[in-house]
Amino acid sequence: MKTTNPKVEALLNKAEWQEARKKLRAMLLECELSEDVKWGKLCYSFQDSNVAAIFAMKAYFALGFFKGSLLKDPEGILVAPGENSQAMRQVRFTQAQEIDSLEPI
């Protein structure tokens, strides 16, 4: 998957969570979302509205949904990123292999 956005390329080439970023990115691009870098994160939007972002933290990486509190979550995989989070919800991972097991969800 090739991109021409140098900001996206720079994030994809970072050593930390590189495999995980690329896996999540491929899934999001299959959904025909637009890709950019906002707030230093890979950010995905639909019709100019932010939908999701990929977060790379020290102990985990996450796929965050800007209006995740509105999503149905029967499997209970979404968590609020902080105690004061209103709408954002994340799916957190500690290994890139976890993405494969959760992809159907």
C-alpha positions in Angstrom: 0.0 0.0 0.0 1.7 3.2 -1.2 1.0 6.7 0.0 2.1 10.1 -1.3 1.6 12.0 1.9 5.0 12.5 3.6 3.4 12.9 7.0 1.7 9.5 6.7 4.9 7.9 5.4 6.9 9.3 8.4 4.4 7.8 10.9 4.4 4.5 9.1 8.1 4.3 9.2 8.4 4.8 12.9 9.8 1.7 14.6 7.3 1.6 17.5 4.2 -0.4 16.7 5.0 -0.3 12.9 3.4 -3.7 12.1 0.3 -2.7 14.1 -0.1 0.6 12.4 0.1 -0.9 9.0 -2.5 -3.6 9.8 -5.0 -1.1 11.2 -4.3 1.3 8.3 -5.1 -1.4 5.8 -8.4 -2.2 7.5 -9.4 1.5 7.6 -8.5 2.2 4.0 -10.6 -0.8 2.9 -13.6 1.2 4.3 -12.8 3.9 1.8 -12.0 6.5 4.5 -9.7 9.5 3.7 -6.3 9.4 5.4 -4.3 12.3 6.9 -2.2 13.1 9.9 -3.8 15.2 12.6 -2.5 15.8 16.2 0.5 13.7 15.3 -1.7 10.6 14.7 -3.0 8.8 11.6 -6.5 10.0 11.2 -9.3 8.8 9.0 -12.4 10.7 7.9 -15.5 10.3 5.9 -17.1 13.3 4.1 -14.8 15.7 6.1 -15.8 14.2 9.5 -13.3 12.5 11.6 -14.1 8.8 12.2 -11.1 7.1 13.6 -7.5 7.5 14.6 -4.6 5.2 15.3 -2.9 5.8 18.6 0.6 4.5 19.5 1.3 4.7 23.2 4.2 3.2 25.2 2.4 0.2 26.6 -0.3 -0.3 23.9 -1.6 0.9 20.6 -5.3 1.7 19.9 -7.8 2.2 17.2 -9.9 5.1 18.5 -13.4 6.1 17.3 -14.2 9.8 17.7 -17.9 9.1 18.4 -17.3 5.6 19.8 -19.8 6.1 22.6 -22.5 5.9 20.0 -21.4 2.5 18.7 -23.0 -0.8 19.8 -20.4 -2.9 21.6 -21.9 -6.3 22.5 -18.4 -7.8 22.8 -17.3 -5.1 25.2 -14.1 -4.3 23.4 -14.4 -0.5 23.5 -12.9 1.5 26.4 -12.9 5.2 27.2 -9.3 6.6 26.8 -9.7 8.5 30.1 -12.1 9.0 33.0 -13.4 12.3 31.5 -13.8 11.1 27.9 -17.2 11.9 26.6 -17.5 10.4 23.1 -14.1 8.8 22.2 -13.8 5.1 22.6 -10.8 2.9 21.8 -10.0 -0.7 21.0 -6.6 -1.3 22.7 -4.0 -3.8 21.7 -0.7 -4.9 23.2 0.4 -7.1 20.3 -0.1 -6.7 16.5 -1.4 -10.3 16.4 -4.4 -9.3 18.5 -5.7 -7.3 15.5 -6.2 -10.5 13.5 -8.4 -12.1 16.2 -10.6 -9.0 16.5 -10.8 -8.1 12.8 -14.2 -9.9 12.3 -15.7 -7.8 15.1 
